Amino acid sequence: MANSKTVLVTGGAGYIGAHTCKELAAHGFAPLVYDNFSTGHPDFVRWGEFVHGDIQDVPRLTRLLLEKKPLGVLHFASSIAVGESVEKPDKYYRNNVYGTLCLLEAMLTAGVRDIVVSGTAAVYGHPDEVPIPESAPFDPASPYGCSKAMVERLLLDFETAYGFRTAVLRYFNAAGADPEGEIGERHEPETHLIPNIFRAACGLIPALKLFGVDYPTPDGSCLRDYIHVCDLASAHRLALEKLVGGQKKLRLNLGTGFGYSVKEVIEHARRVIGKPVPFKVEERRAGDVPALVARADLARKTIGWIATRSSLDSILSTAWRWFEKDSLKKVTL
């Protein structure tokens, strides 16, 4: 019989996974973090039990699932950098597609059937309409996007063949940090826009690299829909509760329905932190698309999710407080 509180969280020591563990614990669940620390951080494991392991280790995963009998799985363990996926596609198909298949096989053997998967707007590629509805066709523009589209196909087949109940939450741009300052965004190397804006403003890098200013957008820079990581965390909890309650399938966009250009984010950040942000225009980056903005009303209708923390100022202010605590303290030590 499934444990009524335990939830296996693969990649739970990473950015979104750790914030979701905090959300789960705050709502009475018992997170069980499974991570190999390839990109996650030991100090982010603060809520629930921890097991060190790789999702491609099917026997270990199977034993863990049989022992702990979780009510479901939240799956964050994947490679996520669009640019790197163009240079190392093999890594992305191995980690994202094969890794997910290994997890599903372990779940099948252990009799665990409910899973919420970290998805991405990158599956849409160059969309025909913006904001993008969940019904938009898949046309991924990078190996990362392709790998995530393949994961969605795997889930569909496991639903049909084995009765899995699955949710895919297609993120737009995750950003921000825990308002209480316990955890935040930390990647090595850092590829995300907002932390790199802060690094440039503080002189930790010479300048922010602005990849392309000739896109068909109002100011020529890419347009993105930014969503606070705590709002993402609450969506995972709500989706899991729906699956456990009998919902068979969910495919949901997570965004605000409003896009900001890279130049607009730079200007907002300058005002929030009170520092100029030096930037250098570079050539377009392979795999990037001009605009990714969500139509996100379906998540509200199906799981009752509302993005309550995702104003750009809220995202930037919480991210800046975390950056000052986590990154600048290392420079001054």
C-alpha positions as CSV (number, residue, x, y, z in Angstrom):
1,M,0.0,0.0,0.0
2,A,1.3,3.5,-0.9
3,N,2.6,5.7,1.9
4,S,-0.1,8.5,2.1
5,K,2.5,11.2,2.5
6,T,5.8,10.2,0.8
7,V,6.6,11.7,-2.6
8,L,9.7,10.7,-4.5
9,V,11.3,13.8,-6.0
10,T,14.0,13.1,-8.6
11,G,16.4,16.0,-9.0
12,G,15.1,17.3,-5.7
13,A,18.4,19.0,-4.9
14,G,18.1,21.3,-7.9
15,Y,16.6,24.7,-8.3
16,I,12.9,23.9,-9.0
17,G,13.0,20.5,-7.3
18,A,14.2,22.0,-4.0
19,H,11.6,24.8,-4.0
20,T,9.0,22.1,-4.7
21,C,10.2,20.0,-1.7
22,K,9.7,23.0,0.5
23,E,6.2,23.4,-0.9
24,L,5.4,19.7,-0.4
25,A,6.6,19.8,3.2
26,A,4.5,22.9,3.9
27,H,1.4,21.0,2.8
28,G,1.9,17.9,4.8
29,F,3.8,15.7,2.3
30,A,7.1,13.9,3.0
31,P,9.5,14.6,0.2
32,L,12.0,11.8,-0.6
33,V,14.8,13.5,-2.6
34,Y,16.7,11.3,-5.1
35,D,19.6,13.1,-6.7
36,N,23.2,12.4,-7.8
37,F,24.4,16.0,-7.3
38,S,25.5,16.3,-10.9
39,T,23.8,19.7,-11.0
40,G,22.0,19.7,-7.6
41,H,23.4,21.0,-4.3
42,P,23.6,19.2,-0.9
43,D,22.7,22.3,1.0
44,F,19.4,22.5,-0.9
45,V,18.3,19.2,0.7
46,R,16.4,20.6,3.7
47,W,13.0,19.0,3.5
48,G,12.6,15.3,3.8
49,E,14.8,12.3,3.5
50,F,17.7,12.1,0.9
51,V,18.9,9.2,-1.1
52,H,21.9,9.5,-3.4
53,G,21.4,7.9,-6.8
54,D,21.1,8.2,-10.5
55,I,17.7,7.8,-12.4
56,Q,19.4,5.4,-14.9
57,D,20.1,3.0,-12.0
58,V,16.8,1.0,-12.5
59,P,17.5,-1.7,-9.8
60,R,18.3,0.9,-7.2
61,L,15.3,3.0,-8.1
62,T,13.0,-0.1,-8.0
63,R,14.3,-1.1,-4.6
64,L,13.7,2.4,-3.3
65,L,10.2,2.6,-4.7
66,L,9.3,-0.9,-3.3
67,E,10.7,0.0,0.1
68,K,9.2,3.5,0.5
69,K,5.9,3.0,-1.4
70,P,5.5,6.7,-2.3
71,L,2.0,7.9,-3.4
72,G,3.7,9.4,-6.5
73,V,6.7,10.8,-8.2
74,L,7.8,14.3,-9.2
75,H,10.4,14.1,-11.9
76,F,12.9,17.0,-12.2
77,A,16.1,15.1,-13.0
78,S,17.1,16.2,-16.5
79,S,19.5,18.4,-18.5
80,I,18.0,21.8,-19.4
81,A,20.4,24.1,-21.3
82,V,19.2,24.8,-24.9
83,G,22.6,25.9,-26.1
84,E,24.4,23.0,-24.6
85,S,21.9,20.6,-26.1
86,V,22.9,21.8,-29.6
87,E,26.5,21.0,-28.8
88,K,25.9,17.7,-26.9
89,P,22.7,16.2,-28.2
90,D,23.7,12.7,-27.0
91,K,23.8,13.9,-23.4
92,Y,20.3,15.3,-23.7
93,Y,18.7,12.2,-25.2
94,R,20.5,10.0,-22.7
95,N,19.7,12.0,-19.6
96,N,16.2,13.2,-20.5
97,V,14.7,10.4,-22.6
98,Y,16.6,7.3,-21.5
99,G,16.6,8.5,-17.9
100,T,12.9,9.0,-17.9
101,L,12.4,5.5,-19.4
102,C,14.5,4.1,-16.6
103,L,12.3,5.8,-14.0
104,L,9.1,4.7,-15.6
105,E,10.4,1.1,-15.8
106,A,11.2,1.2,-12.0
107,M,7.8,2.6,-11.3
108,L,6.1,-0.1,-13.4
109,T,7.8,-2.8,-11.4
110,A,7.1,-1.2,-8.1
111,G,3.5,-0.5,-8.8
112,V,3.7,3.3,-8.6
113,R,1.6,4.8,-11.3
114,D,1.3,8.6,-10.6
115,I,4.0,11.0,-12.0
116,V,4.3,14.7,-12.5
117,V,7.0,15.6,-15.0
118,S,9.0,18.8,-15.5
119,G,8.1,19.8,-19.1
120,T,9.0,22.8,-21.2
121,A,7.7,25.4,-23.6
122,A,10.7,24.4,-25.8
123,V,8.5,21.6,-27.3
124,Y,6.6,24.2,-29.2
125,G,9.6,25.6,-31.1
126,H,8.5,28.4,-33.4
127,P,4.8,28.7,-32.5
128,D,2.2,29.9,-35.1
129,E,0.3,31.8,-32.4
130,V,1.4,33.6,-29.3
131,P,0.3,33.3,-26.5
132,I,0.7,29.6,-27.0
133,P,-2.1,27.2,-26.1
134,E,-1.5,23.6,-25.0
135,S,-3.0,22.4,-28.2
136,A,-0.2,24.0,-30.3
137,P,1.7,21.5,-32.4
138,F,5.1,20.4,-31.3
139,D,8.0,21.8,-33.4
140,P,11.0,21.8,-31.2
141,A,14.0,23.9,-32.4
142,S,16.7,22.2,-30.2
143,P,17.7,18.8,-29.1
144,Y,16.6,19.8,-25.6
145,G,13.1,20.5,-26.9
146,C,13.1,17.3,-28.9
147,S,14.1,15.2,-25.9
148,K,11.3,16.7,-23.9
149,A,8.8,16.0,-26.7
150,M,10.0,12.4,-26.7
151,V,9.4,12.2,-22.9
152,E,5.8,13.3,-23.5
153,R,5.4,10.5,-26.0
154,L,6.8,8.0,-23.5
155,L,4.3,9.1,-20.9
156,L,1.4,8.8,-23.4
157,D,2.4,5.2,-24.2
158,F,2.8,4.2,-20.5
159,E,-0.7,5.7,-19.9
160,T,-2.2,3.6,-22.6
161,A,-0.3,0.3,-21.9
162,Y,0.0,0.4,-18.1
163,G,-2.6,2.7,-16.7
164,F,-0.1,5.4,-15.6
165,R,-1.6,8.7,-14.5
166,T,0.7,11.5,-15.7
167,A,1.0,15.3,-15.7
168,V,3.4,17.3,-17.8
169,L,3.9,20.9,-16.7
170,R,5.3,22.9,-19.6
171,Y,7.3,25.7,-18.0
172,F,8.0,28.9,-19.7
173,N,11.0,30.8,-17.9
174,A,11.5,29.8,-14.3
175,A,13.0,32.6,-12.2
176,G,13.1,34.1,-8.8
177,A,13.9,32.6,-5.4
178,D,12.4,31.5,-2.1
179,P,11.1,34.7,-0.4
180,E,12.5,33.5,2.9
181,G,16.0,33.2,1.4
182,E,16.6,29.6,2.3
183,I,17.2,28.5,-1.3
184,G,17.4,30.1,-4.8
185,E,18.9,29.8,-8.2
186,R,22.4,28.4,-8.5
187,H,23.8,26.8,-11.6
188,E,27.4,26.0,-12.7
189,P,28.0,27.2,-15.3
190,E,25.3,29.8,-15.0
191,T,23.3,30.1,-18.3
192,H,20.1,31.8,-17.0
193,L,19.4,35.5,-17.8
194,I,18.6,37.0,-14.4
195,P,21.6,35.6,-12.4
196,N,23.9,36.6,-15.2
197,I,22.4,40.2,-15.1
198,F,23.3,40.3,-11.4
199,R,26.8,38.9,-12.1
200,A,27.4,41.6,-14.7
201,A,26.1,44.4,-12.5
202,C,28.4,43.3,-9.7
203,G,31.5,42.9,-11.8
204,L,31.7,39.1,-11.5
205,I,31.7,38.9,-15.3
206,P,32.8,41.6,-17.7
207,A,29.3,42.0,-19.3
208,L,26.1,40.2,-19.9
209,K,25.9,38.4,-23.2
210,L,22.8,39.5,-25.1
211,F,22.2,36.9,-27.8
212,G,20.6,38.6,-30.7
213,V,18.9,42.0,-31.2
214,D,17.5,41.3,-34.6
215,Y,14.5,39.1,-33.7
216,P,11.0,40.1,-34.9
217,T,10.1,41.6,-31.5
218,P,9.4,45.2,-30.4
219,D,13.0,45.8,-29.4
220,G,14.8,43.0,-31.3
221,S,15.6,40.9,-28.3
222,C,13.9,37.6,-27.4
223,L,10.5,37.8,-25.6
224,R,9.9,35.4,-22.7
225,D,7.2,34.6,-20.1
226,Y,8.8,34.6,-16.7
227,I,7.2,32.6,-13.9
228,H,8.3,32.6,-10.2
229,V,9.8,29.3,-9.1
230,C,7.5,29.2,-6.0
231,D,4.5,29.4,-8.4
232,L,5.9,26.5,-10.3
233,A,6.3,24.6,-7.0
234,S,2.7,25.1,-6.1
235,A,1.6,23.8,-9.5
236,H,3.5,20.6,-9.0
237,R,1.8,19.9,-5.7
238,L,-1.6,20.7,-7.1
239,A,-1.1,18.5,-10.2
240,L,0.0,15.6,-7.9
241,E,-3.0,16.0,-5.8
242,K,-5.2,15.8,-8.9
243,L,-3.6,12.6,-10.1
244,V,-3.8,10.9,-6.8
245,G,-7.4,12.0,-6.7
246,G,-8.1,10.1,-9.9
247,Q,-7.3,12.5,-12.8
248,K,-5.8,10.4,-15.5
249,K,-3.9,13.0,-17.6
250,L,-2.8,16.6,-17.5
251,R,-0.8,18.7,-20.0
252,L,-0.5,22.2,-18.8
253,N,1.4,25.4,-19.6
254,L,2.8,27.3,-16.6
255,G,3.3,31.0,-17.4
256,T,1.7,34.4,-16.8
257,G,0.5,35.1,-20.4
258,F,2.7,38.1,-20.6
259,G,6.2,38.4,-22.1
260,Y,9.2,40.6,-21.3
261,S,12.1,41.1,-23.7
262,V,15.7,40.6,-22.6
263,K,16.2,44.4,-22.8
264,E,13.2,45.0,-20.6
265,V,14.4,42.5,-18.0
266,I,17.8,44.3,-17.9
267,E,16.1,47.7,-17.4
268,H,13.8,46.3,-14.6
269,A,16.8,44.7,-12.9
270,R,18.7,48.0,-13.0
271,R,15.9,49.7,-11.2
272,V,15.5,46.9,-8.6
273,I,19.2,46.6,-7.7
274,G,20.3,50.2,-8.3
275,K,23.2,49.2,-10.4
276,P,24.0,49.6,-14.2
277,V,24.1,46.4,-16.1
278,P,26.8,46.3,-18.8
279,F,25.9,44.0,-21.7
280,K,27.5,43.0,-25.0
281,V,25.5,42.1,-28.1
282,E,26.4,38.7,-29.4
283,E,25.1,36.6,-32.4
284,R,21.9,34.7,-32.0
285,R,22.2,31.5,-30.0
286,A,21.4,28.2,-31.7
287,G,18.0,26.9,-30.6
288,D,16.5,30.2,-29.4
289,V,13.2,31.3,-30.8
290,P,11.9,34.9,-30.9
291,A,8.9,34.7,-28.5
292,L,7.6,32.2,-26.0
293,V,4.5,33.3,-24.0
294,A,2.0,31.0,-22.4
295,R,-1.7,30.8,-22.6
296,A,-2.1,29.6,-19.1
297,D,-5.8,29.6,-18.3
298,L,-6.1,25.8,-18.5
299,A,-4.0,25.3,-15.4
300,R,-6.4,27.6,-13.4
301,K,-9.4,25.7,-14.7
302,T,-8.1,22.1,-14.1
303,I,-5.9,22.3,-11.0
304,G,-6.9,25.7,-9.5
305,W,-3.5,27.1,-10.1
306,I,-2.9,30.9,-10.1
307,A,0.5,32.6,-10.5
308,T,0.5,34.9,-7.5
309,R,4.2,35.7,-7.1
310,S,5.2,36.2,-10.7
311,S,5.3,40.0,-11.3
312,L,8.7,40.8,-12.7
313,D,9.5,43.0,-9.7
314,S,8.7,40.1,-7.3
315,I,10.9,37.7,-9.4
316,L,13.8,40.2,-9.5
317,S,13.6,41.3,-5.9
318,T,13.6,37.7,-4.5
319,A,16.3,36.6,-6.9
320,W,18.5,39.6,-5.9
321,R,18.1,38.9,-2.2
322,W,19.2,35.3,-2.8
323,F,22.1,36.4,-5.1
324,E,23.4,38.8,-2.5
325,K,23.3,36.1,0.2
326,D,24.6,33.2,-1.9
327,S,27.0,34.6,-4.5
328,L,28.3,37.9,-3.2
329,K,29.2,36.4,0.2
330,K,31.6,34.0,-1.5
331,V,33.4,36.9,-3.1
332,T,33.7,38.8,0.2
333,L,34.9,35.8,2.2
